[in-house]
């Protein structure tokens, strides 16, 4: 199955957005699949549990070669960053395409890209 992703927080999809800080690219992934609304904070624990998404690929571009990718999430590995394998190739000078596999996404994952 393909994981449906969107830059907007739409129910039924994985919402993603990027930030940059201290020469790091940071990608956030919030699992809204299985939800009928786009409110992802469930302070009262009333929402249905979202399905666990496993082993799906993401593709992104970078203007610099990537040397490391880490996954951090409060949902597994006790929040400790996990190093991810990735593939990249230079499309043209100053433009790289990177592909990596997200091992699992329950609620919220963060990729830290060096």
N, C-alpha and C positions, 0 to 999 in steps of 0.2 A: 504494500500500500504506500501511496505517496502522502507525505505530510503536507497539508495545505498551510501556507504561511502568508502573512500579510503585514505590511508596515503600519496598518491601522488596527486598533484593538477590536476586532470583529469576532463575535461568538462563532464557535465551530472551527476556528483556525488557531495556529500558533502566531502570536503577536511578537514581532521582533523589531528592535531598534538598536542603533549604534551610537556610541559615544567615543571620543578620543581624549586621552589624558596621559600626560608624561610620555609621549611617543608610543603609547599603547592604543590599540583599537579594542574596544570593548563592545561585544554583541550580547544583548539581553534577549532571552526567549521566554515567553510566558504562555503556558498551555491553556488555551481557551476552548480546546476541542471538547465536545460533549456538553458545553454550556449553551444556554439559550439567551444569555445576556453578556455584555462585555465587561461587567464588573468582576474583576479577578480577586479582589480582597473579600474574603469571607469571614469577617470578624465574629459573626454569630454561629459559624459552622453549620449553615443551613443549606449550602449548595450541594448538588450531587458531586460525587468524587469524579474528577477527570480521569480519562484513561491514561495509563502509562504508555508513552511513545518510546520505542526502542530502535536503536541502530538505523537512524536515518541520516542521509547525507545533506550537507549544506554546501553551497558554493558562494564565494564572494570574491571581490577583486581588491587589490592593494596596489599602491603606487611604489611600494618597496618590497623586496623579498621578505618572506616571513621566516623567522628562525624557530619560533616555538608557539604552540597553542595550548592553553590550559583551560579546563572546564572546572568551574566552581558552582556548587549548588548546595542549598541547605537540605536538599531532598535525599542525598545519599553520600557515602564516603565521609560522613561526619563533617561535611562542609569543607574538607581539605581539597585543594586543587589537584586535578588529575591531568597529567600530560597526555595530549592526544596526538596520534599520528595524522599526517596530512600529506597531500600531494599538491604541488604547485608547478605551474609552467608559465614562462614569460610569453605573453601574447605579442607584445611589442615593447620597445624600450620604455621603461617606467610604468608598465602595466602587467600585473601578474594575476593569474586566476588560481584560487586556492580551493581545494575540496577536502572536507574532513567529515568524519562520521560522529554524530552525537550518540553516545552509548545509551543514554536514556534521558527523558524529560518527563518529570511528573508535574511539577507546578512552575518552577522557575530555574533556569540555567543561565549562566554567564560564561561567555568565552572571552578569555584574555589573550590577545594576539600580540606577539612581539615581532 
